[in-house]
Amino acid sequence: MRKIFLAPSILSANFYKLGNDIEKTLLGGGDIIHFDIMDNHYVSNLTFGPLVLSSLRKNGIKSIIDVHIMAKPVDRLIYDCIKFGANFITIHSDSTIHLNRSLKIIRDHGCKAGIAINPAQSLNFLEYIMDSIDLILVMTVNPGYSEQIFINEMLPKIKKIRSKIDNSNFKNILLSVDGGIKKKHIKNLVKIGVDIIVMGSEIFKKKDIYQTTKNIKKILINYSKNY
């Protein structure tokens, strides 16, 4: 049975009680905390930054944290996120002038490097960086806001990326999806080979975050047995 990771996205959390909400979803079976940094420049929204990441680490959040940076320029933020405890750092190809260099910075400092792909973006550049990444994050909405509607047309694109990974020399690359994902989407995503499912409002907008996370994790485990 393959492992499917659940990554609660704290962009949808209640920031007033962020630490408590994170702890609830981790107790419910969340595997990776998905941490979105937005700068109101690369995307038209402004969220939290590295200091919030630092606060989480200082106050006992020990889980894997994937920092998804939607900001431009990105390199300075990469260094800050490394300093404050990121495990994965995922960036966009058009947020840096020299993509290979930025990915190398991430890996050289002991973090895993991820690349995020927007819905309308071509996949052609991937073949030039497969040796430099540990994760591919497919956006199933246009980045910038939570509670958007899942773009079903992304499913064939995800399948192409799964095939590209499987037919490469870099089969350990993790395939992640993020954006508008509901329980009804899980089966198809697991079936086509996704490794990490990022979910925000489907978890954090529910009354019982712990039980909701636990139920979603159970669904993931059940589907992973069949696919």
VENLINRA-V143910 format. One line per field, one symbol per residue. ss: DSSP state (H for helix, E for strand, C for the rest). A space follows every 50 residues. Layout:
# VENLINRA-V143910
ss: ???
This chain:
# VENLINRA-V143910
ss: CCCCEEEEEHHHCCHHHHHHHHHHHHHCCCCEEEEEEEECCCCCCECCCH HHHHHHHHCCCCCEEEEEEECCCCHHHHHHHHHCCCCEEEEEHHHCCCHH HHHHHHHHCCCEEEEEECCCCCCHHHHHCHHHCCEEEEECCCCCCCCCCC CCCHHHHHHHHHHHHHCCCCCCCEEEEECCCCHHHHHHHHHCCCCEEEEC HHHHCCCCHHHHHHHHHHHHHHHHHHC
